[in-house]
Amino acid sequence: MCTDIWKEVEKLQLELHDVVSKKGIGSPEAIRVSQDFREKMDEYRRCSTQR
């Protein structure tokens, strides 16, 4: 299960990098993706500490 979450983290990281390079770090889209990334990282941390 954690590996699936980690794959989503990696996908969001790439998406965030792409959005920031195209639209800037303060763009609404970058902020949204950044929040999604943080939430997914928190989910991964919870998953990995439950082992």
mmCIF file of the N, C-alpha and C atoms, coordinates in Angstrom:
data_MODEL
# 
_entry.id   MODEL 
# 
loop_
_atom_site.group_PDB 
_atom_site.id 
_atom_site.type_symbol 
_atom_site.label_atom_id 
_atom_site.label_alt_id 
_atom_site.label_comp_id 
_atom_site.label_asym_id 
_atom_site.label_entity_id 
_atom_site.label_seq_id 
_atom_site.pdbx_PDB_ins_code 
_atom_site.Cartn_x 
_atom_site.Cartn_y 
_atom_site.Cartn_z 
_atom_site.occupancy 
_atom_site.B_iso_or_equiv 
_atom_site.pdbx_formal_charge 
_atom_site.auth_seq_id 
_atom_site.auth_comp_id 
_atom_site.auth_asym_id 
_atom_site.auth_atom_id 
_atom_site.pdbx_PDB_model_num 
ATOM 1   N N  . MET A 1 1  ? 0.812  -1.192 0.000   1.00 0.00 ? 1  MET A N  1 
ATOM 2   C CA . MET A 1 1  ? 0.000  0.000  0.000   1.00 0.00 ? 1  MET A CA 1 
ATOM 3   C C  . MET A 1 1  ? 0.861  1.263  0.000   1.00 0.00 ? 1  MET A C  1 
ATOM 4   N N  . CYS A 1 2  ? 1.902  1.290  0.818   1.00 0.00 ? 2  CYS A N  1 
ATOM 5   C CA . CYS A 1 2  ? 2.764  2.467  0.878   1.00 0.00 ? 2  CYS A CA 1 
ATOM 6   C C  . CYS A 1 2  ? 3.449  2.730  -0.458  1.00 0.00 ? 2  CYS A C  1 
ATOM 7   N N  . THR A 1 3  ? 3.749  1.676  -1.190  1.00 0.00 ? 3  THR A N  1 
ATOM 8   C CA . THR A 1 3  ? 4.404  1.888  -2.486  1.00 0.00 ? 3  THR A CA 1 
ATOM 9   C C  . THR A 1 3  ? 3.478  2.594  -3.462  1.00 0.00 ? 3  THR A C  1 
ATOM 10  N N  . ASP A 1 4  ? 2.189  2.317  -3.397  1.00 0.00 ? 4  ASP A N  1 
ATOM 11  C CA . ASP A 1 4  ? 1.229  3.020  -4.256  1.00 0.00 ? 4  ASP A CA 1 
ATOM 12  C C  . ASP A 1 4  ? 1.158  4.498  -3.884  1.00 0.00 ? 4  ASP A C  1 
ATOM 13  N N  . ILE A 1 5  ? 1.167  4.770  -2.605  1.00 0.00 ? 5  ILE A N  1 
ATOM 14  C CA . ILE A 1 5  ? 1.136  6.159  -2.148  1.00 0.00 ? 5  ILE A CA 1 
ATOM 15  C C  . ILE A 1 5  ? 2.408  6.868  -2.590  1.00 0.00 ? 5  ILE A C  1 
ATOM 16  N N  . TRP A 1 6  ? 3.556  6.183  -2.467  1.00 0.00 ? 6  TRP A N  1 
ATOM 17  C CA . TRP A 1 6  ? 4.823  6.799  -2.867  1.00 0.00 ? 6  TRP A CA 1 
ATOM 18  C C  . TRP A 1 6  ? 4.826  7.122  -4.364  1.00 0.00 ? 6  TRP A C  1 
ATOM 19  N N  . LYS A 1 7  ? 4.247  6.268  -5.169  1.00 0.00 ? 7  LYS A N  1 
ATOM 20  C CA . LYS A 1 7  ? 4.159  6.546  -6.611  1.00 0.00 ? 7  LYS A CA 1 
ATOM 21  C C  . LYS A 1 7  ? 3.347  7.809  -6.866  1.00 0.00 ? 7  LYS A C  1 
ATOM 22  N N  . GLU A 1 8  ? 2.295  8.006  -6.086  1.00 0.00 ? 8  GLU A N  1 
ATOM 23  C CA . GLU A 1 8  ? 1.493  9.225  -6.212  1.00 0.00 ? 8  GLU A CA 1 
ATOM 24  C C  . GLU A 1 8  ? 2.297  10.446 -5.763  1.00 0.00 ? 8  GLU A C  1 
ATOM 25  N N  . VAL A 1 9  ? 3.109  10.289 -4.718  1.00 0.00 ? 9  VAL A N  1 
ATOM 26  C CA . VAL A 1 9  ? 3.983  11.372 -4.257  1.00 0.00 ? 9  VAL A CA 1 
ATOM 27  C C  . VAL A 1 9  ? 4.931  11.779 -5.382  1.00 0.00 ? 9  VAL A C  1 
ATOM 28  N N  . GLU A 1 10 ? 5.557  10.794 -6.014  1.00 0.00 ? 10 GLU A N  1 
ATOM 29  C CA . GLU A 1 10 ? 6.485  11.083 -7.109  1.00 0.00 ? 10 GLU A CA 1 
ATOM 30  C C  . GLU A 1 10 ? 5.781  11.780 -8.271  1.00 0.00 ? 10 GLU A C  1 
ATOM 31  N N  . LYS A 1 11 ? 4.576  11.344 -8.590  1.00 0.00 ? 11 LYS A N  1 
ATOM 32  C CA . LYS A 1 11 ? 3.804  11.958 -9.673  1.00 0.00 ? 11 LYS A CA 1 
ATOM 33  C C  . LYS A 1 11 ? 3.500  13.418 -9.350  1.00 0.00 ? 11 LYS A C  1 
ATOM 34  N N  . LEU A 1 12 ? 3.072  13.666 -8.122  1.00 0.00 ? 12 LEU A N  1 
ATOM 35  C CA . LEU A 1 12 ? 2.769  15.036 -7.709  1.00 0.00 ? 12 LEU A CA 1 
ATOM 36  C C  . LEU A 1 12 ? 4.024  15.906 -7.677  1.00 0.00 ? 12 LEU A C  1 
ATOM 37  N N  . GLN A 1 13 ? 5.148  15.329 -7.310  1.00 0.00 ? 13 GLN A N  1 
ATOM 38  C CA . GLN A 1 13 ? 6.401  16.076 -7.291  1.00 0.00 ? 13 GLN A CA 1 
ATOM 39  C C  . GLN A 1 13 ? 6.758  16.536 -8.706  1.00 0.00 ? 13 GLN A C  1 
ATOM 40  N N  . LEU A 1 14 ? 6.627  15.646 -9.671  1.00 0.00 ? 14 LEU A N  1 
ATOM 41  C CA . LEU A 1 14 ? 6.900  16.009 -11.061 1.00 0.00 ? 14 LEU A CA 1 
ATOM 42  C C  . LEU A 1 14 ? 5.914  17.063 -11.557 1.00 0.00 ? 14 LEU A C  1 
ATOM 43  N N  . GLU A 1 15 ? 4.652  16.891 -11.193 1.00 0.00 ? 15 GLU A N  1 
ATOM 44  C CA . GLU A 1 15 ? 3.631  17.856 -11.598 1.00 0.00 ? 15 GLU A CA 1 
ATOM 45  C C  . GLU A 1 15 ? 3.921  19.227 -10.992 1.00 0.00 ? 15 GLU A C  1 
ATOM 46  N N  . LEU A 1 16 ? 4.306  19.247 -9.729  1.00 0.00 ? 16 LEU A N  1 
ATOM 47  C CA . LEU A 1 16 ? 4.613  20.506 -9.061  1.00 0.00 ? 16 LEU A CA 1 
ATOM 48  C C  . LEU A 1 16 ? 5.789  21.201 -9.742  1.00 0.00 ? 16 LEU A C  1 
ATOM 49  N N  . HIS A 1 17 ? 6.824  20.456 -10.033 1.00 0.00 ? 17 HIS A N  1 
ATOM 50  C CA . HIS A 1 17 ? 7.989  21.020 -10.714 1.00 0.00 ? 17 HIS A CA 1 
ATOM 51  C C  . HIS A 1 17 ? 7.586  21.620 -12.061 1.00 0.00 ? 17 HIS A C  1 
ATOM 52  N N  . ASP A 1 18 ? 6.759  20.909 -12.797 1.00 0.00 ? 18 ASP A N  1 
ATOM 53  C CA . ASP A 1 18 ? 6.307  21.368 -14.107 1.00 0.00 ? 18 ASP A CA 1 
ATOM 54  C C  . ASP A 1 18 ? 5.476  22.647 -13.987 1.00 0.00 ? 18 ASP A C  1 
ATOM 55  N N  . VAL A 1 19 ? 4.529  22.658 -13.067 1.00 0.00 ? 19 VAL A N  1 
ATOM 56  C CA . VAL A 1 19 ? 3.652  23.821 -12.895 1.00 0.00 ? 19 VAL A CA 1 
ATOM 57  C C  . VAL A 1 19 ? 4.460  25.042 -12.452 1.00 0.00 ? 19 VAL A C  1 
ATOM 58  N N  . VAL A 1 20 ? 5.364  24.856 -11.506 1.00 0.00 ? 20 VAL A N  1 
ATOM 59  C CA . VAL A 1 20 ? 6.165  25.975 -11.008 1.00 0.00 ? 20 VAL A CA 1 
ATOM 60  C C  . VAL A 1 20 ? 7.046  26.542 -12.118 1.00 0.00 ? 20 VAL A C  1 
ATOM 61  N N  . SER A 1 21 ? 7.639  25.670 -12.926 1.00 0.00 ? 21 SER A N  1 
ATOM 62  C CA . SER A 1 21 ? 8.515  26.165 -13.991 1.00 0.00 ? 21 SER A CA 1 
ATOM 63  C C  . SER A 1 21 ? 7.731  26.898 -15.078 1.00 0.00 ? 21 SER A C  1 
ATOM 64  N N  . LYS A 1 22 ? 6.464  26.551 -15.264 1.00 0.00 ? 22 LYS A N  1 
ATOM 65  C CA . LYS A 1 22 ? 5.657  27.182 -16.313 1.00 0.00 ? 22 LYS A CA 1 
ATOM 66  C C  . LYS A 1 22 ? 4.849  28.377 -15.819 1.00 0.00 ? 22 LYS A C  1 
ATOM 67  N N  . LYS A 1 23 ? 4.337  28.301 -14.586 1.00 0.00 ? 23 LYS A N  1 
ATOM 68  C CA . LYS A 1 23 ? 3.390  29.320 -14.119 1.00 0.00 ? 23 LYS A CA 1 
ATOM 69  C C  . LYS A 1 23 ? 3.866  30.107 -12.906 1.00 0.00 ? 23 LYS A C  1 
ATOM 70  N N  . GLY A 1 24 ? 4.952  29.663 -12.298 1.00 0.00 ? 24 GLY A N  1 
ATOM 71  C CA . GLY A 1 24 ? 5.478  30.364 -11.130 1.00 0.00 ? 24 GLY A CA 1 
ATOM 72  C C  . GLY A 1 24 ? 5.007  29.744 -9.827  1.00 0.00 ? 24 GLY A C  1 
ATOM 73  N N  . ILE A 1 25 ? 5.827  29.955 -8.815  1.00 0.00 ? 25 ILE A N  1 
ATOM 74  C CA . ILE A 1 25 ? 5.571  29.311 -7.525  1.00 0.00 ? 25 ILE A CA 1 
ATOM 75  C C  . ILE A 1 25 ? 4.337  29.868 -6.820  1.00 0.00 ? 25 ILE A C  1 
ATOM 76  N N  . GLY A 1 26 ? 3.972  31.096 -7.134  1.00 0.00 ? 26 GLY A N  1 
ATOM 77  C CA . GLY A 1 26 ? 2.824  31.698 -6.468  1.00 0.00 ? 26 GLY A CA 1 
ATOM 78  C C  . GLY A 1 26 ? 1.511  31.541 -7.205  1.00 0.00 ? 26 GLY A C  1 
ATOM 79  N N  . SER A 1 27 ? 1.534  30.812 -8.304  1.00 0.00 ? 27 SER A N  1 
ATOM 80  C CA . SER A 1 27 ? 0.304  30.644 -9.085  1.00 0.00 ? 27 SER A CA 1 
ATOM 81  C C  . SER A 1 27 ? -0.698 29.779 -8.317  1.00 0.00 ? 27 SER A C  1 
ATOM 82  N N  . PRO A 1 28 ? -1.985 30.026 -8.530  1.00 0.00 ? 28 PRO A N  1 
ATOM 83  C CA . PRO A 1 28 ? -3.000 29.208 -7.842  1.00 0.00 ? 28 PRO A CA 1 
ATOM 84  C C  . PRO A 1 28 ? -2.833 27.712 -8.109  1.00 0.00 ? 28 PRO A C  1 
ATOM 85  N N  . GLU A 1 29 ? -2.461 27.360 -9.330  1.00 0.00 ? 29 GLU A N  1 
ATOM 86  C CA . GLU A 1 29 ? -2.282 25.944 -9.652  1.00 0.00 ? 29 GLU A CA 1 
ATOM 87  C C  . GLU A 1 29 ? -1.103 25.348 -8.882  1.00 0.00 ? 29 GLU A C  1 
ATOM 88  N N  . ALA A 1 30 ? -0.004 26.101 -8.777  1.00 0.00 ? 30 ALA A N  1 
ATOM 89  C CA . ALA A 1 30 ? 1.160  25.615 -8.030  1.00 0.00 ? 30 ALA A CA 1 
ATOM 90  C C  . ALA A 1 30 ? 0.819  25.445 -6.551  1.00 0.00 ? 30 ALA A C  1 
ATOM 91  N N  . ILE A 1 31 ? 0.059  26.363 -6.022  1.00 0.00 ? 31 ILE A N  1 
ATOM 92  C CA . ILE A 1 31 ? -0.341 26.270 -4.614  1.00 0.00 ? 31 ILE A CA 1 
ATOM 93  C C  . ILE A 1 31 ? -1.217 25.043 -4.393  1.00 0.00 ? 31 ILE A C  1 
ATOM 94  N N  . ARG A 1 32 ? -2.146 24.798 -5.306  1.00 0.00 ? 32 ARG A N  1 
ATOM 95  C CA . ARG A 1 32 ? -3.021 23.626 -5.196  1.00 0.00 ? 32 ARG A CA 1 
ATOM 96  C C  . ARG A 1 32 ? -2.208 22.336 -5.243  1.00 0.00 ? 32 ARG A C  1 
ATOM 97  N N  . VAL A 1 33 ? -1.295 22.239 -6.222  1.00 0.00 ? 33 VAL A N  1 
ATOM 98  C CA . VAL A 1 33 ? -0.489 21.021 -6.360  1.00 0.00 ? 33 VAL A CA 1 
ATOM 99  C C  . VAL A 1 33 ? 0.428  20.857 -5.145  1.00 0.00 ? 33 VAL A C  1 
ATOM 100 N N  . SER A 1 34 ? 0.956  21.957 -4.640  1.00 0.00 ? 34 SER A N  1 
ATOM 101 C CA . SER A 1 34 ? 1.808  21.903 -3.454  1.00 0.00 ? 34 SER A CA 1 
ATOM 102 C C  . SER A 1 34 ? 1.037  21.366 -2.250  1.00 0.00 ? 34 SER A C  1 
ATOM 103 N N  . GLN A 1 35 ? -0.197 21.815 -2.086  1.00 0.00 ? 35 GLN A N  1 
ATOM 104 C CA . GLN A 1 35 ? -1.031 21.317 -0.990  1.00 0.00 ? 35 GLN A CA 1 
ATOM 105 C C  . GLN A 1 35 ? -1.336 19.831 -1.168  1.00 0.00 ? 35 GLN A C  1 
ATOM 106 N N  . ASP A 1 36 ? -1.636 19.431 -2.399  1.00 0.00 ? 36 ASP A N  1 
ATOM 107 C CA . ASP A 1 36 ? -1.881 18.011 -2.680  1.00 0.00 ? 36 ASP A CA 1 
ATOM 108 C C  . ASP A 1 36 ? -0.639 17.182 -2.363  1.00 0.00 ? 36 ASP A C  1 
ATOM 109 N N  . PHE A 1 37 ? 0.533  17.716 -2.748  1.00 0.00 ? 37 PHE A N  1 
ATOM 110 C CA . PHE A 1 37 ? 1.798  17.033 -2.497  1.00 0.00 ? 37 PHE A CA 1 
ATOM 111 C C  . PHE A 1 37 ? 2.023  16.855 -0.993  1.00 0.00 ? 37 PHE A C  1 
ATOM 112 N N  . ARG A 1 38 ? 1.808  17.918 -0.225  1.00 0.00 ? 38 ARG A N  1 
ATOM 113 C CA . ARG A 1 38 ? 1.991  17.837 1.230   1.00 0.00 ? 38 ARG A CA 1 
ATOM 114 C C  . ARG A 1 38 ? 1.042  16.835 1.868   1.00 0.00 ? 38 ARG A C  1 
ATOM 115 N N  . GLU A 1 39 ? -0.204 16.847 1.429   1.00 0.00 ? 39 GLU A N  1 
ATOM 116 C CA . GLU A 1 39 ? -1.182 15.898 1.971   1.00 0.00 ? 39 GLU A CA 1 
ATOM 117 C C  . GLU A 1 39 ? -0.784 14.454 1.662   1.00 0.00 ? 39 GLU A C  1 
ATOM 118 N N  . LYS A 1 40 ? -0.306 14.228 0.444   1.00 0.00 ? 40 LYS A N  1 
ATOM 119 C CA . LYS A 1 40 ? 0.093  12.876 0.060   1.00 0.00 ? 40 LYS A CA 1 
ATOM 120 C C  . LYS A 1 40 ? 1.344  12.448 0.828   1.00 0.00 ? 40 LYS A C  1 
ATOM 121 N N  . MET A 1 41 ? 2.277  13.390 1.071   1.00 0.00 ? 41 MET A N  1 
ATOM 122 C CA . MET A 1 41 ? 3.462  13.070 1.869   1.00 0.00 ? 41 MET A CA 1 
ATOM 123 C C  . MET A 1 41 ? 3.057  12.703 3.299   1.00 0.00 ? 41 MET A C  1 
ATOM 124 N N  . ASP A 1 42 ? 2.108  13.437 3.857   1.00 0.00 ? 42 ASP A N  1 
ATOM 125 C CA . ASP A 1 42 ? 1.617  13.111 5.203   1.00 0.00 ? 42 ASP A CA 1 
ATOM 126 C C  . ASP A 1 42 ? 0.995  11.720 5.224   1.00 0.00 ? 42 ASP A C  1 
ATOM 127 N N  . GLU A 1 43 ? 0.228  11.411 4.194   1.00 0.00 ? 43 GLU A N  1 
ATOM 128 C CA . GLU A 1 43 ? -0.386 10.085 4.087   1.00 0.00 ? 43 GLU A CA 1 
ATOM 129 C C  . GLU A 1 43 ? 0.692  9.004  4.014   1.00 0.00 ? 43 GLU A C  1 
ATOM 130 N N  . TYR A 1 44 ? 1.748  9.265  3.248   1.00 0.00 ? 44 TYR A N  1 
ATOM 131 C CA . TYR A 1 44 ? 2.842  8.303  3.136   1.00 0.00 ? 44 TYR A CA 1 
ATOM 132 C C  . TYR A 1 44 ? 3.546  8.122  4.489   1.00 0.00 ? 44 TYR A C  1 
ATOM 133 N N  . ARG A 1 45 ? 3.796  9.219  5.186   1.00 0.00 ? 45 ARG A N  1 
ATOM 134 C CA . ARG A 1 45 ? 4.451  9.128  6.506   1.00 0.00 ? 45 ARG A CA 1 
ATOM 135 C C  . ARG A 1 45 ? 3.618  8.294  7.475   1.00 0.00 ? 45 ARG A C  1 
ATOM 136 N N  . ARG A 1 46 ? 2.304  8.540  7.480   1.00 0.00 ? 46 ARG A N  1 
ATOM 137 C CA . ARG A 1 46 ? 1.421  7.753  8.362   1.00 0.00 ? 46 ARG A CA 1 
ATOM 138 C C  . ARG A 1 46 ? 1.491  6.268  7.992   1.00 0.00 ? 46 ARG A C  1 
ATOM 139 N N  . CYS A 1 47 ? 1.466  5.986  6.712   1.00 0.00 ? 47 CYS A N  1 
ATOM 140 C CA . CYS A 1 47 ? 1.509  4.601  6.244   1.00 0.00 ? 47 CYS A CA 1 
ATOM 141 C C  . CYS A 1 47 ? 2.830  3.937  6.641   1.00 0.00 ? 47 CYS A C  1 
ATOM 142 N N  . SER A 1 48 ? 3.923  4.645  6.432   1.00 0.00 ? 48 SER A N  1 
ATOM 143 C CA . SER A 1 48 ? 5.232  4.048  6.684   1.00 0.00 ? 48 SER A CA 1 
ATOM 144 C C  . SER A 1 48 ? 5.529  3.874  8.171   1.00 0.00 ? 48 SER A C  1 
ATOM 145 N N  . THR A 1 49 ? 4.901  4.665  9.033   1.00 0.00 ? 49 THR A N  1 
ATOM 146 C CA . THR A 1 49 ? 5.146  4.510  10.472  1.00 0.00 ? 49 THR A CA 1 
ATOM 147 C C  . THR A 1 49 ? 4.240  3.467  11.105  1.00 0.00 ? 49 THR A C  1 
ATOM 148 N N  . GLN A 1 50 ? 3.235  2.999  10.389  1.00 0.00 ? 50 GLN A N  1 
ATOM 149 C CA . GLN A 1 50 ? 2.324  1.982  10.923  1.00 0.00 ? 50 GLN A CA 1 
ATOM 150 C C  . GLN A 1 50 ? 2.874  0.572  10.765  1.00 0.00 ? 50 GLN A C  1 
ATOM 151 N N  . ARG A 1 51 ? 3.987  0.440  10.133  1.00 0.00 ? 51 ARG A N  1 
ATOM 152 C CA . ARG A 1 51 ? 4.565  -0.886 9.898   1.00 0.00 ? 51 ARG A CA 1 
ATOM 153 C C  . ARG A 1 51 ? 5.091  -1.506 11.152  1.00 0.00 ? 51 ARG A C  1 
# 
